[in-house]
Amino acid sequence: MVGTLTIHLHIPGCASLKEKRGRIKPLMARLRREFNLSVAEMDRQDLWGEAVIACAMVNSDGTVLRQSLQGVMKWTEANWTDGDVIEMKIEIT
């Protein structure tokens, strides 16, 4: 099974795309390192103040996938201080 977590972020005060990427890049690297999952910026690449990143995991148990991705959600809300989390969505297929 494949689980994906989509995180829509609001990043206030960005003056350029370079600054935006500089602020979300550490988040993406930390998620990769802490949770051993794939992470990429998926949408809103041309907007300075928003980003959508997607995280993906694979496991044979859907319940384990959901619990793991919920842990990623909680960690992101608690530890990402460069902006606001607008929305998070988990999908298991």
N, C-alpha and C positions, 0 to 999 in steps of 0.2 A: 504494500500500500504506500501511497505517496501523500504526504501532508504538506500543505502550504499555509503560510501565515503572511497576509498582506498588511503592511503597516503604513498608514497615511500620516505624514508628519507635517506640522506647520513650523517653519523656521523663521522667526521674526528677525528683522534687522539685517538681513543679507543684502549686500550691495552688488553682488555679482554671482555668476554661476560658479566661479572658482571658489569663492568664500563658502557657498552652499555645500559644494562637494567636500571642501575641507572640514566642514562641520559634521557631515553624515558619514564620511569615510571611517573615522574612528569607531563610530557605532557599529558599522557593518563589520569591521575587523574584530571587534570585541565579541559580537554575536557568533561569528565563525569560530573564534577561539574558545569561548565559554561553552557553546552548545553543539559544536561539531556539525554545523549545517551549512547549506549553500545560501548565500545572500547576494542580491543584486538590486540596483536601482531599476525600477521597472516602468515608472510613469512620471509625468510632470518634470521631465529632465530639463525643459526649457524655462521653467518658472523659478525665480530666485527664492521665493518664500515657502515653497512646498516640495515635498518629495514623497514618492511611494516606493517602498522597498519590499521585496518579497523574500521570504525564507522558505526553504524546502528541506524536508527530511523524508527518509525512507525507512519503513519498518514493517514487519509482517503482522503486527498487532495494531489495529486502528485506535484502540483505547490508549495504548502507550504513546502513539503519535499525538493524539489530542492532548494528553497530559503534558507531554514534553513541550508542545507548542504553547500551551497555556502558561507554562513556566517561563517561556521566552517572552510572552506578553507581559507577565507580571514584572519580570526583570527589566524590560524596556521602560515600562511606566515608572518604575522606581529609580532607575539609574541614568536615564537620558535626560539631561538638564538643559540642552541647547535649544529647546523649543517645546512644543506641545504635541501630544499624540491626538490626532483628530479621530481616527477610527482604526480598528484592527479586526481582521476577519480570518477565521480558520476554515480551510476546506480539506476534507479527506477523500481521496479517490482510490 
